[in-house]
Amino acid sequence: MKFNQIFLGLLVIMATAFLNSCVPEDSCKSCEVVTYKTGTSNVIDRQDPIEFCGNDLFAKENAAPVISGTDSIVWECY
C-alpha cells in the first residue's frame, strides 16, 4: 500500500513538471532592427523580425538607440 502512495506521488510530480515545461511564455513579440537617418523618420534599413520572449524581450524594448554617424539604430517590437 505504501508503495502505491509513493508511486502515485511521483507520478503527480512528474506530470506537473511535464505540463509546466510545455507552457509557452506569454510575453513574446517580434522585434526588428530599424535604422533611421538621425533626426528624421526616414527609414534607411529594416532587418527581418525575430521573436523574443521574457527577459530578452524586456531588454530589446528598453534598449537605448545606437547612434552611428548620421544613423540611429533602434529595436522596434510589435
Rosetta blueprint (number, residue, H / E / L):
1 M L
2 K H
3 F H
4 N H
5 Q H
6 I H
7 F H
8 L H
9 G H
10 L H
11 L H
12 V H
13 I H
14 M H
15 A H
16 T H
17 A H
18 F H
19 L H
20 N H
21 S H
22 C L
23 V L
24 P L
25 E L
26 D L
27 S L
28 C E
29 K E
30 S E
31 C E
32 E E
33 V E
34 V E
35 T E
36 Y E
37 K E
38 T L
39 G L
40 T L
41 S L
42 N L
43 V E
44 I E
45 D E
46 R E
47 Q L
48 D L
49 P L
50 I E
51 E E
52 F E
53 C E
54 G H
55 N H
56 D H
57 L H
58 F H
59 A H
60 K H
61 E H
62 N L
63 A L
64 A L
65 P L
66 V E
67 I E
68 S E
69 G L
70 T L
71 D E
72 S E
73 I E
74 V E
75 W E
76 E E
77 C E
78 Y L
